[in-house]
Amino acid sequence: MVVEDDQHVALEIHAALEDYGFDVECVPTGHHGLLRALNGDFDVVVLDRMLPDIDGLSILSTLRNVGKRTPVLILSALGAVDERVRGLRAGGDDYMTKPFDGLELTARLNALLRRNSSGGEPSLLCVGDLTLDPATRVVQRAGQTLELQPRELALLEFLMRHAGQVVTRAMLFESVWNYPFNTQTNVVDMHISNLRRKVSCNGRLPAMIVTVRSAGYIIHAES
């Protein structure tokens, strides 16, 4: 379900999601969205942050207070860090800013659906001989434990959850650092370079993280 009062934006989201196989229902008001979310059986909700009748965070808080655990992605023009934090603390599962990229939106929704369908975080993420345990945060390559910094671990987890897919620098930056992406920063590239070296065990094992020119990065069993 998409809760969005701007008809143009709602149609844009509807078209983007239908192109990727989603069955989409759009509702234009917060009241209608809240009622449908309470009484319907949706796999995931895209919720506008600023609605004319009910604030999106109020809708989200109501759903969580009555025990509705449907994954919710907040879509908002408010991109400040404190707004993102408010959204996540209110019970949001993800937060994207407008204007948005349709491909990134579908990728994030698919990630939420995979997580929810498994009843929580998967017990183990595996790509080839690389494993990451989300519960213990232990990473191993060919049986050898890798020592990763928190940012490196978060980057690796995001890459592994999207294994075989090209992920952009913006996707990585906004998911790991929780800031709007700045094209002038090379912080993602620096951390990826260190992570690539550690995952290859300083070059002793084949590389797994590959730079896709002008696009981003991809991880797969062996490059």
Secondary structure as a PSIPRED ss2 file (coil, helix, strand):
# PSIPRED VFORMAT (PSIPRED V4.0)

   1 M C   1.000  0.000  0.000
   2 V E   0.000  0.000  1.000
   3 V E   0.000  0.000  1.000
   4 E C   1.000  0.000  0.000
   5 D C   1.000  0.000  0.000
   6 D C   1.000  0.000  0.000
   7 Q H   0.000  1.000  0.000
   8 H H   0.000  1.000  0.000
   9 V H   0.000  1.000  0.000
  10 A H   0.000  1.000  0.000
  11 L H   0.000  1.000  0.000
  12 E H   0.000  1.000  0.000
  13 I H   0.000  1.000  0.000
  14 H H   0.000  1.000  0.000
  15 A H   0.000  1.000  0.000
  16 A H   0.000  1.000  0.000
  17 L H   0.000  1.000  0.000
  18 E H   0.000  1.000  0.000
  19 D H   0.000  1.000  0.000
  20 Y C   1.000  0.000  0.000
  21 G C   1.000  0.000  0.000
  22 F C   1.000  0.000  0.000
  23 D C   1.000  0.000  0.000
  24 V C   1.000  0.000  0.000
  25 E C   1.000  0.000  0.000
  26 C E   0.000  0.000  1.000
  27 V E   0.000  0.000  1.000
  28 P C   1.000  0.000  0.000
  29 T C   1.000  0.000  0.000
  30 G H   0.000  1.000  0.000
  31 H H   0.000  1.000  0.000
  32 H H   0.000  1.000  0.000
  33 G H   0.000  1.000  0.000
  34 L H   0.000  1.000  0.000
  35 L H   0.000  1.000  0.000
  36 R H   0.000  1.000  0.000
  37 A H   0.000  1.000  0.000
  38 L H   0.000  1.000  0.000
  39 N H   0.000  1.000  0.000
  40 G C   1.000  0.000  0.000
  41 D C   1.000  0.000  0.000
  42 F C   1.000  0.000  0.000
  43 D C   1.000  0.000  0.000
  44 V C   1.000  0.000  0.000
  45 V E   0.000  0.000  1.000
  46 V E   0.000  0.000  1.000
  47 L E   0.000  0.000  1.000
  48 D E   0.000  0.000  1.000
  49 R C   1.000  0.000  0.000
  50 M C   1.000  0.000  0.000
  51 L C   1.000  0.000  0.000
  52 P C   1.000  0.000  0.000
  53 D C   1.000  0.000  0.000
  54 I C   1.000  0.000  0.000
  55 D C   1.000  0.000  0.000
  56 G H   0.000  1.000  0.000
  57 L H   0.000  1.000  0.000
  58 S H   0.000  1.000  0.000
  59 I H   0.000  1.000  0.000
  60 L H   0.000  1.000  0.000
  61 S H   0.000  1.000  0.000
  62 T H   0.000  1.000  0.000
  63 L H   0.000  1.000  0.000
  64 R H   0.000  1.000  0.000
  65 N H   0.000  1.000  0.000
  66 V C   1.000  0.000  0.000
  67 G C   1.000  0.000  0.000
  68 K C   1.000  0.000  0.000
  69 R C   1.000  0.000  0.000
  70 T C   1.000  0.000  0.000
  71 P C   1.000  0.000  0.000
  72 V E   0.000  0.000  1.000
  73 L E   0.000  0.000  1.000
  74 I E   0.000  0.000  1.000
  75 L E   0.000  0.000  1.000
  76 S E   0.000  0.000  1.000
  77 A C   1.000  0.000  0.000
  78 L C   1.000  0.000  0.000
  79 G C   1.000  0.000  0.000
  80 A C   1.000  0.000  0.000
  81 V H   0.000  1.000  0.000
  82 D H   0.000  1.000  0.000
  83 E H   0.000  1.000  0.000
  84 R H   0.000  1.000  0.000
  85 V H   0.000  1.000  0.000
  86 R H   0.000  1.000  0.000
  87 G H   0.000  1.000  0.000
  88 L H   0.000  1.000  0.000
  89 R H   0.000  1.000  0.000
  90 A C   1.000  0.000  0.000
  91 G C   1.000  0.000  0.000
  92 G C   1.000  0.000  0.000
  93 D C   1.000  0.000  0.000
  94 D E   0.000  0.000  1.000
  95 Y E   0.000  0.000  1.000
  96 M E   0.000  0.000  1.000
  97 T E   0.000  0.000  1.000
  98 K C   1.000  0.000  0.000
  99 P C   1.000  0.000  0.000
 100 F C   1.000  0.000  0.000
 101 D C   1.000  0.000  0.000
 102 G H   0.000  1.000  0.000
 103 L H   0.000  1.000  0.000
 104 E H   0.000  1.000  0.000
 105 L H   0.000  1.000  0.000
 106 T H   0.000  1.000  0.000
 107 A H   0.000  1.000  0.000
 108 R H   0.000  1.000  0.000
 109 L H   0.000  1.000  0.000
 110 N H   0.000  1.000  0.000
 111 A H   0.000  1.000  0.000
 112 L H   0.000  1.000  0.000
 113 L H   0.000  1.000  0.000
 114 R H   0.000  1.000  0.000
 115 R H   0.000  1.000  0.000
 116 N H   0.000  1.000  0.000
 117 S H   0.000  1.000  0.000
 118 S C   1.000  0.000  0.000
 119 G C   1.000  0.000  0.000
 120 G C   1.000  0.000  0.000
 121 E C   1.000  0.000  0.000
 122 P C   1.000  0.000  0.000
 123 S C   1.000  0.000  0.000
 124 L C   1.000  0.000  0.000
 125 L E   0.000  0.000  1.000
 126 C E   0.000  0.000  1.000
 127 V E   0.000  0.000  1.000
 128 G C   1.000  0.000  0.000
 129 D C   1.000  0.000  0.000
 130 L E   0.000  0.000  1.000
 131 T E   0.000  0.000  1.000
 132 L E   0.000  0.000  1.000
 133 D E   0.000  0.000  1.000
 134 P C   1.000  0.000  0.000
 135 A C   1.000  0.000  0.000
 136 T C   1.000  0.000  0.000
 137 R C   1.000  0.000  0.000
 138 V E   0.000  0.000  1.000
 139 V E   0.000  0.000  1.000
 140 Q E   0.000  0.000  1.000
 141 R E   0.000  0.000  1.000
 142 A C   1.000  0.000  0.000
 143 G C   1.000  0.000  0.000
 144 Q E   0.000  0.000  1.000
 145 T E   0.000  0.000  1.000
 146 L E   0.000  0.000  1.000
 147 E C   1.000  0.000  0.000
 148 L C   1.000  0.000  0.000
 149 Q C   1.000  0.000  0.000
 150 P H   0.000  1.000  0.000
 151 R H   0.000  1.000  0.000
 152 E H   0.000  1.000  0.000
 153 L H   0.000  1.000  0.000
 154 A H   0.000  1.000  0.000
 155 L H   0.000  1.000  0.000
 156 L H   0.000  1.000  0.000
 157 E H   0.000  1.000  0.000
 158 F H   0.000  1.000  0.000
 159 L H   0.000  1.000  0.000
 160 M H   0.000  1.000  0.000
 161 R H   0.000  1.000  0.000
 162 H C   1.000  0.000  0.000
 163 A C   1.000  0.000  0.000
 164 G C   1.000  0.000  0.000
 165 Q C   1.000  0.000  0.000
 166 V C   1.000  0.000  0.000
 167 V E   0.000  0.000  1.000
 168 T C   1.000  0.000  0.000
 169 R H   0.000  1.000  0.000
 170 A H   0.000  1.000  0.000
 171 M H   0.000  1.000  0.000
 172 L H   0.000  1.000  0.000
 173 F H   0.000  1.000  0.000
 174 E H   0.000  1.000  0.000
 175 S H   0.000  1.000  0.000
 176 V H   0.000  1.000  0.000
 177 W C   1.000  0.000  0.000
 178 N C   1.000  0.000  0.000
 179 Y C   1.000  0.000  0.000
 180 P C   1.000  0.000  0.000
 181 F C   1.000  0.000  0.000
 182 N C   1.000  0.000  0.000
 183 T C   1.000  0.000  0.000
 184 Q C   1.000  0.000  0.000
 185 T C   1.000  0.000  0.000
 186 N C   1.000  0.000  0.000
 187 V H   0.000  1.000  0.000
 188 V H   0.000  1.000  0.000
 189 D H   0.000  1.000  0.000
 190 M H   0.000  1.000  0.000
 191 H H   0.000  1.000  0.000
 192 I H   0.000  1.000  0.000
 193 S H   0.000  1.000  0.000
 194 N H   0.000  1.000  0.000
 195 L H   0.000  1.000  0.000
 196 R H   0.000  1.000  0.000
 197 R H   0.000  1.000  0.000
 198 K H   0.000  1.000  0.000
 199 V H   0.000  1.000  0.000
 200 S C   1.000  0.000  0.000
 201 C C   1.000  0.000  0.000
 202 N C   1.000  0.000  0.000
 203 G C   1.000  0.000  0.000
 204 R C   1.000  0.000  0.000
 205 L C   1.000  0.000  0.000
 206 P C   1.000  0.000  0.000
 207 A C   1.000  0.000  0.000
 208 M C   1.000  0.000  0.000
 209 I E   0.000  0.000  1.000
 210 V E   0.000  0.000  1.000
 211 T E   0.000  0.000  1.000
 212 V E   0.000  0.000  1.000
 213 R C   1.000  0.000  0.000
 214 S C   1.000  0.000  0.000
 215 A C   1.000  0.000  0.000
 216 G E   0.000  0.000  1.000
 217 Y E   0.000  0.000  1.000
 218 I E   0.000  0.000  1.000
 219 I E   0.000  0.000  1.000
 220 H C   1.000  0.000  0.000
 221 A C   1.000  0.000  0.000
 222 E C   1.000  0.000  0.000
 223 S C   1.000  0.000  0.000
